[in-house]
C-alpha cells in the first residue's frame, strides 16, 4: 500500500527531505553514474509529491517528483526530478506517481501548460500523459527531450 504526500518544501520534515534527497542521489548520481549538482535552487519553491511504502516495519520513500510554478524554471508549470527506487520499479508506482503529479500540477496551475525535460528513453512514457516532444538535447552527457503538455 502506498501513502501519498503532496507538500510544499517548507512543510517537509527534515526526515522527509533527507529521504527525498537520498533517493535522488541514489538513482541520479550513483545508479546513473552521473556526477552533477542536484541542489539547483528549485526545491525550495516546489511542491513535492512523495510515495511512501512500508518495508520491514518502517516507512520508506519509494518515489518522488517536484512541481514548479510557471515562471520558476520555464514559462509554463513544470514537473521534474521524477524518481523511483529500484525496489518498486516495474510495479506501476512510477506511472501512478507521474499521473498524480500531472493532476496536482493542473489543480495548482489550471491556466498553464506543463513543460518537462525528460530523459529521452522515457519519451513514450511521458507521451502517454499527453506530452508532445519538442526537441532533443544533451544534459550531463545523457540524451534528453523537452516536452510540452498543452492544457485542455
N, CA, C and O atoms as a GROMACS GRO file, in nm:
protein
  608
    1UNK      N    1   0.084  -0.118   0.000
    1UNK     CA    2   0.000   0.000   0.000
    1UNK      C    3   0.089   0.125   0.000
    1UNK      O    4   0.186   0.133   0.074
    2UNK      N    5   0.054   0.220  -0.083
    2UNK     CA    6   0.132   0.343  -0.097
    2UNK      C    7   0.062   0.456  -0.023
    2UNK      O    8  -0.060   0.475  -0.037
    3UNK      N    9   0.138   0.532   0.054
    3UNK     CA   10   0.086   0.652   0.119
    3UNK      C   11   0.140   0.770   0.039
    3UNK      O   12   0.261   0.785   0.024
    4UNK      N   13   0.050   0.855  -0.012
    4UNK     CA   14   0.088   0.968  -0.095
    4UNK      C   15   0.091   1.096  -0.012
    4UNK      O   16   0.006   1.118   0.074
    5UNK      N   17   0.190   1.178  -0.038
    5UNK     CA   18   0.207   1.305   0.032
    5UNK      C   19   0.240   1.412  -0.071
    5UNK      O   20   0.332   1.394  -0.151
    6UNK      N   21   0.168   1.522  -0.070
    6UNK     CA   22   0.197   1.633  -0.160
    6UNK      C   23   0.213   1.756  -0.073
    6UNK      O   24   0.117   1.804  -0.014
    7UNK      N   25   0.336   1.807  -0.065
    7UNK     CA   26   0.369   1.914   0.029
    7UNK      C   27   0.458   2.019  -0.033
    7UNK      O   28   0.546   1.986  -0.113
    8UNK      N   29   0.436   2.145   0.004
    8UNK     CA   30   0.537   2.246  -0.032
    8UNK      C   31   0.664   2.218   0.049
    8UNK      O   32   0.660   2.154   0.154
    9UNK      N   33   0.774   2.266  -0.002
    9UNK     CA   34   0.905   2.241   0.059
    9UNK      C   35   0.905   2.272   0.209
    9UNK      O   36   0.955   2.192   0.288
   10UNK      N   37   0.851   2.385   0.247
   10UNK     CA   38   0.854   2.428   0.386
   10UNK      C   39   0.777   2.339   0.482
   10UNK      O   40   0.795   2.349   0.603
   11UNK      N   41   0.692   2.252   0.430
   11UNK     CA   42   0.616   2.161   0.516
   11UNK      C   43   0.679   2.022   0.526
   11UNK      O   44   0.630   1.938   0.601
   12UNK      N   45   0.787   1.997   0.451
   12UNK     CA   46   0.856   1.869   0.463
   12UNK      C   47   0.932   1.866   0.595
   12UNK      O   48   0.994   1.966   0.634
   13UNK      N   49   0.929   1.753   0.663
   13UNK     CA   50   1.012   1.739   0.782
   13UNK      C   51   1.156   1.717   0.737
   13UNK      O   52   1.181   1.686   0.621
   14UNK      N   53   1.249   1.732   0.828
   14UNK     CA   54   1.389   1.707   0.791
   14UNK      C   55   1.408   1.562   0.750
   14UNK      O   56   1.491   1.534   0.663
   15UNK      N   57   1.334   1.470   0.809
   15UNK     CA   58   1.346   1.328   0.772
   15UNK      C   59   1.291   1.302   0.632
   15UNK      O   60   1.348   1.224   0.557
   16UNK      N   61   1.180   1.368   0.597
   16UNK     CA   62   1.123   1.353   0.463
   16UNK      C   63   1.216   1.414   0.359
   16UNK      O   64   1.238   1.355   0.253
   17UNK      N   65   1.271   1.531   0.389
   17UNK     CA   66   1.365   1.595   0.298
   17UNK      C   67   1.489   1.508   0.277
   17UNK      O   68   1.535   1.491   0.165
   18UNK      N   69   1.542   1.454   0.386
   18UNK     CA   70   1.660   1.368   0.377
   18UNK      C   71   1.631   1.246   0.289
   18UNK      O   72   1.711   1.210   0.204
   19UNK      N   73   1.514   1.183   0.310
   19UNK     CA   74   1.478   1.065   0.231
   19UNK      C   75   1.467   1.099   0.083
   19UNK      O   76   1.512   1.023  -0.002
   20UNK      N   77   1.408   1.214   0.053
   20UNK     CA   78   1.392   1.256  -0.086
   20UNK      C   79   1.528   1.280  -0.153
   20UNK      O   80   1.552   1.233  -0.264
   21UNK      N   81   1.614   1.353  -0.086
   21UNK     CA   82   1.745   1.383  -0.143
   21UNK      C   83   1.831   1.258  -0.153
   21UNK      O   84   1.908   1.243  -0.248
   22UNK      N   85   1.819   1.168  -0.056
   22UNK     CA   86   1.895   1.043  -0.060
   22UNK      C   87   1.850   0.956  -0.177
   22UNK      O   88   1.933   0.896  -0.245
   23UNK      N   89   1.718   0.949  -0.202
   23UNK     CA   90   1.668   0.871  -0.315
   23UNK      C   91   1.717   0.930  -0.446
   23UNK      O   92   1.761   0.856  -0.535
   24UNK      N   93   1.710   1.059  -0.460
   24UNK     CA   94   1.758   1.123  -0.584
   24UNK      C   95   1.907   1.098  -0.604
   24UNK      O   96   1.950   1.071  -0.716
   25UNK      N   97   1.986   1.107  -0.499
   25UNK     CA   98   2.130   1.082  -0.512
   25UNK      C   99   2.154   0.936  -0.552
   25UNK      O  100   2.237   0.908  -0.639
   26UNK      N  101   2.082   0.843  -0.488
   26UNK     CA  102   2.100   0.702  -0.518
   26UNK      C  103   2.074   0.673  -0.666
   26UNK      O  104   2.150   0.600  -0.730
   27UNK      N  105   1.967   0.730  -0.720
   27UNK     CA  106   1.930   0.699  -0.859
   27UNK      C  107   2.009   0.784  -0.959
   27UNK      O  108   2.073   0.730  -1.049
   28UNK      N  109   2.002   0.916  -0.943
   28UNK     CA  110   2.060   1.004  -1.045
   28UNK      C  111   2.213   1.008  -1.043
   28UNK      O  112   2.275   1.019  -1.149
   29UNK      N  113   2.273   0.999  -0.928
   29UNK     CA  114   2.419   1.010  -0.919
   29UNK      C  115   2.485   0.873  -0.918
   29UNK      O  116   2.576   0.847  -0.997
   30UNK      N  117   2.440   0.783  -0.830
   30UNK     CA  118   2.507   0.654  -0.814
   30UNK      C  119   2.466   0.556  -0.924
   30UNK      O  120   2.552   0.507  -0.997
   31UNK      N  121   2.336   0.527  -0.937
   31UNK     CA  122   2.293   0.429  -1.037
   31UNK      C  123   2.322   0.474  -1.179
   31UNK      O  124   2.371   0.395  -1.260
   32UNK      N  125   2.293   0.600  -1.210
   32UNK     CA  126   2.313   0.650  -1.345
   32UNK      C  127   2.456   0.700  -1.367
   32UNK      O  128   2.490   0.744  -1.477
   33UNK      N  129   2.538   0.693  -1.264
   33UNK     CA  130   2.679   0.733  -1.271
   33UNK      C  131   2.694   0.870  -1.337
   33UNK      O  132   2.771   0.888  -1.432
   34UNK      N  133   2.620   0.964  -1.283
   34UNK     CA  134   2.620   1.100  -1.337
   34UNK      C  135   2.653   1.198  -1.225
   34UNK      O  136   2.572   1.222  -1.136
   35UNK      N  137   2.771   1.252  -1.230
   35UNK     CA  138   2.812   1.348  -1.128
   35UNK      C  139   2.756   1.485  -1.166
   35UNK      O  140   2.796   1.545  -1.266
   36UNK      N  141   2.662   1.534  -1.086
   36UNK     CA  142   2.602   1.664  -1.110
   36UNK      C  143   2.553   1.718  -0.976
   36UNK      O  144   2.541   1.644  -0.879
   37UNK      N  145   2.524   1.847  -0.972
   37UNK     CA  146   2.476   1.910  -0.850
   37UNK      C  147   2.324   1.907  -0.847
   37UNK      O  148   2.258   1.984  -0.917
   38UNK      N  149   2.267   1.820  -0.766
   38UNK     CA  150   2.123   1.807  -0.753
   38UNK      C  151   2.063   1.929  -0.684
   38UNK      O  152   1.944   1.956  -0.699
   39UNK      N  153   2.143   2.003  -0.608
   39UNK     CA  154   2.097   2.121  -0.536
   39UNK      C  155   2.097   2.240  -0.631
   39UNK      O  156   2.191   2.319  -0.633
   40UNK      N  157   1.989   2.252  -0.710
   40UNK     CA  158   1.982   2.351  -0.817
   40UNK      C  159   1.905   2.476  -0.779
   40UNK      O  160   1.885   2.564  -0.863
   41UNK      N  161   1.861   2.486  -0.654
   41UNK     CA  162   1.790   2.606  -0.610
   41UNK      C  163   1.642   2.607  -0.638
   41UNK      O  164   1.575   2.706  -0.608
   42UNK      N  165   1.587   2.500  -0.696
   42UNK     CA  166   1.445   2.496  -0.728
   42UNK      C  167   1.360   2.427  -0.621
   42UNK      O  168   1.240   2.455  -0.611
   43UNK      N  169   1.418   2.340  -0.543
   43UNK     CA  170   1.339   2.263  -0.446
   43UNK      C  171   1.261   2.350  -0.349
   43UNK      O  172   1.147   2.319  -0.314
   44UNK      N  173   1.322   2.460  -0.306
   44UNK     CA  174   1.258   2.545  -0.206
   44UNK      C  175   1.129   2.609  -0.258
   44UNK      O  176   1.041   2.643  -0.179
   45UNK      N  177   1.117   2.626  -0.389
   45UNK     CA  178   0.998   2.686  -0.450
   45UNK      C  179   0.900   2.582  -0.502
   45UNK      O  180   0.800   2.618  -0.564
   46UNK      N  181   0.927   2.456  -0.479
   46UNK     CA  182   0.847   2.348  -0.537
   46UNK      C  183   0.750   2.287  -0.437
   46UNK      O  184   0.765   2.299  -0.315
   47UNK      N  185   0.650   2.222  -0.494
   47UNK     CA  186   0.567   2.126  -0.420
   47UNK      C  187   0.627   1.989  -0.451
   47UNK      O  188   0.669   1.963  -0.564
   48UNK      N  189   0.629   1.902  -0.353
   48UNK     CA  190   0.691   1.770  -0.370
   48UNK      C  191   0.587   1.661  -0.347
   48UNK      O  192   0.516   1.661  -0.247
   49UNK      N  193   0.582   1.569  -0.442
   49UNK     CA  194   0.494   1.453  -0.431
   49UNK      C  195   0.580   1.335  -0.390
   49UNK      O  196   0.674   1.298  -0.460
   50UNK      N  197   0.548   1.276  -0.277
   50UNK     CA  198   0.625   1.166  -0.222
   50UNK      C  199   0.537   1.042  -0.210
   50UNK      O  200   0.422   1.052  -0.168
   51UNK      N  201   0.591   0.927  -0.245
   51UNK     CA  202   0.521   0.799  -0.235
   51UNK      C  203   0.593   0.714  -0.130
   51UNK      O  204   0.707   0.672  -0.150
   52UNK      N  205   0.525   0.690  -0.020
   52UNK     CA  206   0.583   0.614   0.091
   52UNK      C  207   0.526   0.473   0.094
   52UNK      O  208   0.407   0.452   0.070
   53UNK      N  209   0.612   0.376   0.124
   53UNK     CA  210   0.569   0.237   0.142
   53UNK      C  211   0.624   0.187   0.275
   53UNK      O  212   0.718   0.243   0.332
   54UNK      N  213   0.562   0.081   0.324
   54UNK     CA  214   0.608   0.016   0.446
   54UNK      C  215   0.697  -0.101   0.404
   54UNK      O  216   0.656  -0.186   0.326
   55UNK      N  217   0.818  -0.104   0.456
   55UNK     CA  218   0.910  -0.212   0.424
   55UNK      C  219   0.980  -0.254   0.553
   55UNK      O  220   1.044  -0.173   0.620
   56UNK      N  221   0.967  -0.381   0.585
   56UNK     CA  222   1.029  -0.436   0.707
   56UNK      C  223   0.992  -0.354   0.830
   56UNK      O  224   1.076  -0.330   0.918
   57UNK      N  225   0.866  -0.311   0.836
   57UNK     CA  226   0.817  -0.241   0.953
   57UNK      C  227   0.854  -0.094   0.963
   57UNK      O  228   0.830  -0.030   1.065
   58UNK      N  229   0.913  -0.040   0.857
   58UNK     CA  230   0.946   0.103   0.862
   58UNK      C  231   0.902   0.172   0.733
   58UNK      O  232   0.889   0.110   0.628
   59UNK      N  233   0.879   0.301   0.746
   59UNK     CA  234   0.835   0.384   0.634
   59UNK      C  235   0.955   0.414   0.544
   59UNK      O  236   1.060   0.458   0.592
   60UNK      N  237   0.937   0.390   0.414
   60UNK     CA  238   1.047   0.410   0.319
   60UNK      C  239   0.995   0.487   0.198
   60UNK      O  240   0.885   0.461   0.149
   61UNK      N  241   1.074   0.581   0.150
   61UNK     CA  242   1.036   0.657   0.031
   61UNK      C  243   1.061   0.572  -0.093
   61UNK      O  244   1.172   0.526  -0.117
   62UNK      N  245   0.955   0.553  -0.170
   62UNK     CA  246   0.963   0.470  -0.290
   62UNK      C  247   0.979   0.552  -0.417
   62UNK      O  248   1.041   0.506  -0.514
   63UNK      N  249   0.923   0.674  -0.418
   63UNK     CA  250   0.928   0.756  -0.539
   63UNK      C  251   0.895   0.901  -0.504
   63UNK      O  252   0.834   0.929  -0.400
   64UNK      N  253   0.938   0.992  -0.591
   64UNK     CA  254   0.905   1.133  -0.569
   64UNK      C  255   0.919   1.212  -0.698
   64UNK      O  256   0.980   1.167  -0.795
   65UNK      N  257   0.862   1.330  -0.696
   65UNK     CA  258   0.880   1.428  -0.803
   65UNK      C  259   0.855   1.566  -0.745
   65UNK      O  260   0.807   1.579  -0.632
   66UNK      N  261   0.888   1.669  -0.823
   66UNK     CA  262   0.860   1.805  -0.777
   66UNK      C  263   0.784   1.880  -0.885
   66UNK      O  264   0.799   1.855  -1.004
   67UNK      N  265   0.701   1.974  -0.839
   67UNK     CA  266   0.619   2.058  -0.927
   67UNK      C  267   0.661   2.202  -0.905
   67UNK      O  268   0.666   2.250  -0.792
   68UNK      N  269   0.691   2.270  -1.015
   68UNK     CA  270   0.731   2.411  -1.008
   68UNK      C  271   0.625   2.499  -1.074
   68UNK      O  272   0.565   2.463  -1.175
   69UNK      N  273   0.604   2.614  -1.014
   69UNK     CA  274   0.507   2.711  -1.065
   69UNK      C  275   0.555   2.769  -1.198
   69UNK      O  276   0.675   2.769  -1.227
   70UNK      N  277   0.462   2.817  -1.279
   70UNK     CA  278   0.500   2.886  -1.402
   70UNK      C  279   0.595   3.002  -1.368
   70UNK      O  280   0.575   3.073  -1.270
   71UNK      N  281   0.697   3.018  -1.451
   71UNK     CA  282   0.792   3.127  -1.432
   71UNK      C  283   0.910   3.093  -1.344
   71UNK      O  284   1.005   3.171  -1.336
   72UNK      N  285   0.908   2.979  -1.276
   72UNK     CA  286   1.021   2.942  -1.189
   72UNK      C  287   1.137   2.885  -1.271
   72UNK      O  288   1.251   2.928  -1.256
   73UNK      N  289   1.108   2.788  -1.355
   73UNK     CA  290   1.212   2.729  -1.439
   73UNK      C  291   1.182   2.755  -1.586
   73UNK      O  292   1.270   2.787  -1.665
   74UNK      N  293   1.056   2.740  -1.620
   74UNK     CA  294   1.008   2.764  -1.756
   74UNK      C  295   0.893   2.865  -1.748
   74UNK      O  296   0.846   2.897  -1.639
   75UNK      N  297   0.850   2.912  -1.862
   75UNK     CA  298   0.732   2.998  -1.867
   75UNK      C  299   0.609   2.921  -1.817
   75UNK      O  300   0.522   2.977  -1.750
   76UNK      N  301   0.605   2.792  -1.849
   76UNK     CA  302   0.495   2.706  -1.808
   76UNK      C  303   0.523   2.648  -1.669
   76UNK      O  304   0.633   2.661  -1.615
   77UNK      N  305   0.422   2.583  -1.612
   77UNK     CA  306   0.443   2.500  -1.493
   77UNK      C  307   0.535   2.386  -1.535
   77UNK      O  308   0.546   2.356  -1.654
   78UNK      N  309   0.600   2.322  -1.439
   78UNK     CA  310   0.687   2.210  -1.477
   78UNK      C  311   0.689   2.102  -1.370
   78UNK      O  312   0.663   2.126  -1.252
   79UNK      N  313   0.722   1.984  -1.415
   79UNK     CA  314   0.740   1.868  -1.329
   79UNK      C  315   0.881   1.818  -1.353
   79UNK      O  316   0.927   1.810  -1.467
   80UNK      N  317   0.950   1.784  -1.245
   80UNK     CA  318   1.087   1.736  -1.261
   80UNK      C  319   1.132   1.649  -1.146
   80UNK      O  320   1.056   1.620  -1.053
   81UNK      N  321   1.256   1.606  -1.156
   81UNK     CA  322   1.318   1.518  -1.056
   81UNK      C  323   1.229   1.398  -1.026
   81UNK      O  324   1.210   1.359  -0.911
   82UNK      N  325   1.173   1.340  -1.132
   82UNK     CA  326   1.088   1.222  -1.121
   82UNK      C  327   1.177   1.101  -1.096
   82UNK      O  328   1.266   1.072  -1.176
   83UNK      N  329   1.154   1.032  -0.986
   83UNK     CA  330   1.244   0.924  -0.948
   83UNK      C  331   1.169   0.815  -0.872
   83UNK      O  332   1.076   0.844  -0.796
   84UNK      N  333   1.210   0.691  -0.893
   84UNK     CA  334   1.157   0.580  -0.814
   84UNK      C  335   1.272   0.489  -0.773
   84UNK      O  336   1.371   0.476  -0.845
   85UNK      N  337   1.258   0.428  -0.658
   85UNK     CA  338   1.363   0.340  -0.609
   85UNK      C  339   1.365   0.210  -0.689
   85UNK      O  340   1.264   0.170  -0.747
   86UNK      N  341   1.479   0.148  -0.692
   86UNK     CA  342   1.493   0.024  -0.766
   86UNK      C  343   1.394  -0.082  -0.717
   86UNK      O  344   1.346  -0.164  -0.795
   87UNK      N  345   1.365  -0.080  -0.588
   87UNK     CA  346   1.277  -0.182  -0.528
   87UNK      C  347   1.134  -0.179  -0.582
   87UNK      O  348   1.065  -0.280  -0.576
   88UNK      N  349   1.089  -0.064  -0.633
   88UNK     CA  350   0.949  -0.054  -0.678
   88UNK      C  351   0.935  -0.038  -0.830
   88UNK      O  352   0.824  -0.026  -0.880
   89UNK      N  353   1.045  -0.039  -0.900
   89UNK     CA  354   1.036  -0.023  -1.046
   89UNK      C  355   0.959  -0.140  -1.108
   89UNK      O  356   0.968  -0.254  -1.062
   90UNK      N  357   0.885  -0.109  -1.212
   90UNK     CA  358   0.800  -0.202  -1.285
   90UNK      C  359   0.682  -0.251  -1.202
   90UNK      O  360   0.621  -0.353  -1.235
   91UNK      N  361   0.649  -0.178  -1.095
   91UNK     CA  362   0.533  -0.211  -1.012
   91UNK      C  363   0.412  -0.124  -1.048
   91UNK      O  364   0.302  -0.150  -1.001
   92UNK      N  365   0.434  -0.022  -1.131
   92UNK     CA  366   0.327   0.071  -1.165
   92UNK      C  367   0.329   0.198  -1.082
   92UNK      O  368   0.254   0.291  -1.109
   93UNK      N  369   0.415   0.202  -0.982
   93UNK     CA  370   0.418   0.320  -0.894
   93UNK      C  371   0.467   0.443  -0.970
   93UNK      O  372   0.420   0.554  -0.942
   94UNK      N  373   0.559   0.427  -1.064
   94UNK     CA  374   0.608   0.541  -1.142
   94UNK      C  375   0.498   0.603  -1.226
   94UNK      O  376   0.488   0.725  -1.236
   95UNK      N  377   0.415   0.519  -1.286
   95UNK     CA  378   0.302   0.567  -1.367
   95UNK      C  379   0.203   0.640  -1.277
   95UNK      O  380   0.153   0.746  -1.312
   96UNK      N  381   0.173   0.581  -1.161
   96UNK     CA  382   0.080   0.647  -1.069
   96UNK      C  383   0.139   0.777  -1.016
   96UNK      O  384   0.068   0.877  -1.004
   97UNK      N  385   0.267   0.776  -0.984
   97UNK     CA  386   0.335   0.897  -0.936
   97UNK      C  387   0.320   1.009  -1.038
   97UNK      O  388   0.278   1.120  -1.004
   98UNK      N  389   0.354   0.979  -1.164
   98UNK     CA  390   0.351   1.084  -1.264
   98UNK      C  391   0.208   1.130  -1.294
   98UNK      O  392   0.184   1.249  -1.313
   99UNK      N  393   0.114   1.036  -1.298
   99UNK     CA  394  -0.026   1.074  -1.319
   99UNK      C  395  -0.076   1.166  -1.209
   99UNK      O  396  -0.146   1.264  -1.235
  100UNK      N  397  -0.041   1.134  -1.085
  100UNK     CA  398  -0.078   1.220  -0.973
  100UNK      C  399  -0.007   1.355  -0.982
  100UNK      O  400  -0.065   1.459  -0.952
  101UNK      N  401   0.119   1.352  -1.025
  101UNK     CA  402   0.194   1.476  -1.041
  101UNK      C  403   0.129   1.569  -1.143
  101UNK      O  404   0.119   1.689  -1.120
  102UNK      N  405   0.085   1.513  -1.255
  102UNK     CA  406   0.016   1.593  -1.357
  102UNK      C  407  -0.114   1.648  -1.299
  102UNK      O  408  -0.145   1.766  -1.318
  103UNK      N  409  -0.189   1.564  -1.229
  103UNK     CA  410  -0.316   1.610  -1.171
  103UNK      C  411  -0.295   1.723  -1.070
  103UNK      O  412  -0.369   1.820  -1.069
  104UNK      N  413  -0.193   1.709  -0.985
  104UNK     CA  414  -0.164   1.815  -0.888
  104UNK      C  415  -0.122   1.944  -0.958
  104UNK      O  416  -0.162   2.054  -0.918
  105UNK      N  417  -0.042   1.932  -1.063
  105UNK     CA  418   0.004   2.049  -1.136
  105UNK      C  419  -0.113   2.120  -1.202
  105UNK      O  420  -0.122   2.243  -1.197
  106UNK      N  421  -0.202   2.045  -1.264
  106UNK     CA  422  -0.320   2.103  -1.327
  106UNK      C  423  -0.408   2.170  -1.222
  106UNK      O  424  -0.463   2.278  -1.246
  107UNK      N  425  -0.423   2.108  -1.105
  107UNK     CA  426  -0.505   2.167  -0.999
  107UNK      C  427  -0.444   2.298  -0.946
  107UNK      O  428  -0.517   2.393  -0.919
  108UNK      N  429  -0.312   2.301  -0.932
  108UNK     CA  430  -0.245   2.422  -0.882
  108UNK      C  431  -0.242   2.534  -0.987
  108UNK      O  432  -0.258   2.651  -0.954
  109UNK      N  433  -0.220   2.495  -1.113
  109UNK     CA  434  -0.198   2.594  -1.220
  109UNK      C  435  -0.286   2.561  -1.342
  109UNK      O  436  -0.234   2.530  -1.449
  110UNK      N  437  -0.418   2.568  -1.326
  110UNK     CA  438  -0.508   2.523  -1.433
  110UNK      C  439  -0.500   2.603  -1.562
  110UNK      O  440  -0.540   2.554  -1.667
  111UNK      N  441  -0.450   2.724  -1.558
  111UNK     CA  442  -0.443   2.807  -1.677
  111UNK      C  443  -0.310   2.795  -1.751
  111UNK      O  444  -0.282   2.872  -1.843
  112UNK      N  445  -0.228   2.698  -1.712
  112UNK     CA  446  -0.093   2.688  -1.770
  112UNK      C  447  -0.065   2.550  -1.829
  112UNK      O  448  -0.116   2.449  -1.782
  113UNK      N  449   0.016   2.550  -1.932
  113UNK     CA  450   0.069   2.427  -1.989
  113UNK      C  451   0.175   2.373  -1.893
  113UNK      O  452   0.214   2.441  -1.798
  114UNK      N  453   0.222   2.250  -1.919
  114UNK     CA  454   0.325   2.188  -1.836
  114UNK      C  455   0.442   2.149  -1.926
  114UNK      O  456   0.423   2.083  -2.028
  115UNK      N  457   0.562   2.191  -1.888
  115UNK     CA  458   0.683   2.159  -1.964
  115UNK      C  459   0.772   2.068  -1.879
  115UNK      O  460   0.785   2.087  -1.757
  116UNK      N  461   0.834   1.970  -1.944
  116UNK     CA  462   0.929   1.883  -1.876
  116UNK      C  463   1.054   1.867  -1.961
  116UNK      O  464   1.049   1.882  -2.083
  117UNK      N  465   1.163   1.838  -1.896
  117UNK     CA  466   1.286   1.795  -1.962
  117UNK      C  467   1.307   1.650  -1.923
  117UNK      O  468   1.346   1.621  -1.810
  118UNK      N  469   1.283   1.559  -2.015
  118UNK     CA  470   1.282   1.416  -1.985
  118UNK      C  471   1.402   1.344  -2.043
  118UNK      O  472   1.454   1.383  -2.148
  119UNK      N  473   1.445   1.239  -1.975
  119UNK     CA  474   1.545   1.153  -2.036
  119UNK      C  475   1.481   1.091  -2.160
  119UNK      O  476   1.367   1.043  -2.155
  120UNK      N  477   1.554   1.092  -2.269
  120UNK     CA  478   1.499   1.055  -2.400
  120UNK      C  479   1.439   0.915  -2.403
  120UNK      O  480   1.341   0.892  -2.474
  121UNK      N  481   1.494   0.822  -2.329
  121UNK     CA  482   1.442   0.686  -2.335
  121UNK      C  483   1.301   0.675  -2.274
  121UNK      O  484   1.233   0.574  -2.293
  122UNK      N  485   1.257   0.779  -2.203
  122UNK     CA  486   1.124   0.780  -2.142
  122UNK      C  487   1.021   0.860  -2.224
  122UNK      O  488   0.912   0.888  -2.175
  123UNK      N  489   1.057   0.897  -2.346
  123UNK     CA  490   0.969   0.979  -2.430
  123UNK      C  491   0.831   0.916  -2.447
  123UNK      O  492   0.730   0.986  -2.435
  124UNK      N  493   0.825   0.788  -2.474
  124UNK     CA  494   0.696   0.720  -2.495
  124UNK      C  495   0.612   0.722  -2.366
  124UNK      O  496   0.491   0.742  -2.370
  125UNK      N  497   0.678   0.700  -2.253
  125UNK     CA  498   0.609   0.704  -2.124
  125UNK      C  499   0.541   0.839  -2.103
  125UNK      O  500   0.422   0.844  -2.073
  126UNK      N  501   0.616   0.948  -2.119
  126UNK     CA  502   0.560   1.082  -2.098
  126UNK      C  503   0.457   1.118  -2.205
  126UNK      O  504   0.362   1.191  -2.177
  127UNK      N  505   0.475   1.068  -2.326
  127UNK     CA  506   0.376   1.091  -2.431
  127UNK      C  507   0.240   1.033  -2.392
  127UNK      O  508   0.137   1.087  -2.431
  128UNK      N  509   0.241   0.924  -2.316
  128UNK     CA  510   0.115   0.861  -2.275
  128UNK      C  511   0.034   0.949  -2.179
  128UNK      O  512  -0.083   0.921  -2.154
  129UNK      N  513   0.095   1.054  -2.127
  129UNK     CA  514   0.027   1.150  -2.040
  129UNK      C  515  -0.009   1.279  -2.116
  129UNK      O  516  -0.047   1.379  -2.055
  130UNK      N  517   0.005   1.277  -2.248
  130UNK     CA  518  -0.034   1.392  -2.329
  130UNK      C  519   0.079   1.489  -2.360
  130UNK      O  520   0.054   1.597  -2.413
  131UNK      N  521   0.203   1.453  -2.328
  131UNK     CA  522   0.316   1.540  -2.357
  131UNK      C  523   0.361   1.518  -2.501
  131UNK      O  524   0.369   1.405  -2.549
  132UNK      N  525   0.391   1.628  -2.569
  132UNK     CA  526   0.440   1.624  -2.707
  132UNK      C  527   0.588   1.661  -2.708
  132UNK      O  528   0.631   1.752  -2.636
  133UNK      N  529   0.664   1.592  -2.788
  133UNK     CA  530   0.809   1.615  -2.798
  133UNK      C  531   0.836   1.745  -2.871
  133UNK      O  532   0.774   1.774  -2.973
  134UNK      N  533   0.930   1.822  -2.819
  134UNK     CA  534   0.969   1.949  -2.881
  134UNK      C  535   1.106   1.939  -2.947
  134UNK      O  536   1.117   1.955  -3.068
  135UNK      N  537   1.210   1.912  -2.868
  135UNK     CA  538   1.343   1.900  -2.926
  135UNK      C  539   1.434   1.822  -2.831
  135UNK      O  540   1.418   1.828  -2.709
  136UNK      N  541   1.529   1.748  -2.891
  136UNK     CA  542   1.625   1.673  -2.809
  136UNK      C  543   1.741   1.763  -2.766
  136UNK      O  544   1.770   1.864  -2.830
  137UNK      N  545   1.807   1.725  -2.658
  137UNK     CA  546   1.927   1.793  -2.612
  137UNK      C  547   2.006   1.700  -2.521
  137UNK      O  548   1.955   1.596  -2.478
  138UNK      N  549   2.127   1.735  -2.493
  138UNK     CA  550   2.213   1.657  -2.404
  138UNK      C  551   2.230   1.734  -2.274
  138UNK      O  552   2.262   1.853  -2.275
  139UNK      N  553   2.208   1.666  -2.163
  139UNK     CA  554   2.230   1.725  -2.032
  139UNK      C  555   2.309   1.625  -1.948
  139UNK      O  556   2.266   1.510  -1.932
  140UNK      N  557   2.422   1.667  -1.895
  140UNK     CA  558   2.508   1.579  -1.816
  140UNK      C  559   2.543   1.451  -1.891
  140UNK      O  560   2.544   1.343  -1.833
  141UNK      N  561   2.570   1.464  -2.020
  141UNK     CA  562   2.606   1.352  -2.108
  141UNK      C  563   2.494   1.249  -2.126
  141UNK      O  564   2.520   1.136  -2.167
  142UNK      N  565   2.370   1.287  -2.095
  142UNK     CA  566   2.255   1.197  -2.109
  142UNK      C  567   2.158   1.259  -2.209
  142UNK      O  568   2.123   1.376  -2.195
  143UNK      N  569   2.114   1.182  -2.310
  143UNK     CA  570   2.016   1.234  -2.406
  143UNK      C  571   1.883   1.265  -2.336
  143UNK      O  572   1.829   1.182  -2.264
  144UNK      N  573   1.833   1.385  -2.359
  144UNK     CA  574   1.706   1.432  -2.304
  144UNK      C  575   1.618   1.482  -2.417
  144UNK      O  576   1.664   1.501  -2.530
  145UNK      N  577   1.492   1.504  -2.385
  145UNK     CA  578   1.400   1.565  -2.480
  145UNK      C  579   1.308   1.660  -2.402
  145UNK      O  580   1.253   1.624  -2.298
  146UNK      N  581   1.292   1.779  -2.455
  146UNK     CA  582   1.199   1.873  -2.395
  146UNK      C  583   1.060   1.840  -2.447
  146UNK      O  584   1.042   1.815  -2.566
  147UNK      N  585   0.962   1.841  -2.356
  147UNK     CA  586   0.827   1.800  -2.391
  147UNK      C  587   0.726   1.898  -2.329
  147UNK      O  588   0.753   1.960  -2.226
  148UNK      N  589   0.612   1.911  -2.395
  148UNK     CA  590   0.510   2.006  -2.350
  148UNK      C  591   0.372   1.938  -2.350
  148UNK      O  592   0.336   1.866  -2.444
  149UNK      N  593   0.298   1.963  -2.244
  149UNK     CA  594   0.158   1.920  -2.236
  149UNK      C  595   0.073   2.046  -2.234
  149UNK      O  596   0.077   2.124  -2.139
  150UNK      N  597  -0.005   2.064  -2.339
  150UNK     CA  598  -0.089   2.181  -2.352
  150UNK      C  599  -0.217   2.160  -2.273
  150UNK      O  600  -0.278   2.053  -2.279
  151UNK      N  601  -0.256   2.263  -2.198
  151UNK     CA  602  -0.378   2.249  -2.116
  151UNK      C  603  -0.497   2.222  -2.206
  151UNK      O  604  -0.502   2.264  -2.322
  152UNK      N  605  -0.592   2.151  -2.151
  152UNK     CA  606  -0.711   2.116  -2.229
  152UNK      C  607  -0.833   2.188  -2.177
  152UNK      O  608  -0.943   2.170  -2.231
   0.00000   0.00000   0.00000
